[in-house]
Amino acid sequence: MVGNWGTDGWAVAPGEGERVEPGGRHWLEVLVRGKDVDDALGVFVFTHDVITENPPHAHHDFMKVIYVLEGRYDFRVGDATFSGGPGTVVVVPRGSQHTFTTPTGGRALFVSSPAGNEELFLEMGKLGPHPTERQLAELNARFGTRGPDDHEASWQQMHETE
């Protein structure tokens, strides 16, 4: 029932989100799923180990904003490059090739609009630590994600254990 103030909201305390462990050294906690907010957006906190290589990719179905919480990150979005630590905000327009590395590891808040980025990682987590190329290609197709020059997006860094 909608009251005077509108529909009730909710809060997600640290550790109460849906944890996703794709099988490598990185994991994320989904805080808001699109299905709960009319697909307006998706929100998750991504915890990264050191990332020295990260193949670029583009999402054609959503844009995202990344807010660095901990660590130092180096970003490339299109032809622009940015580096920063906590408090840095990076905007990734829909369809822009992007990548990032982190020499320190860290944590970053990701918000996608409309929703979709969180669902991509939830589905990736269901594939387990050793997804096949075919499974990843199907995932990329469902979520409108491509690598440079219309090649498959590589998620190799998500599954590396060393």
Disulfide bonds with the S-S distance in Angstrom:
none
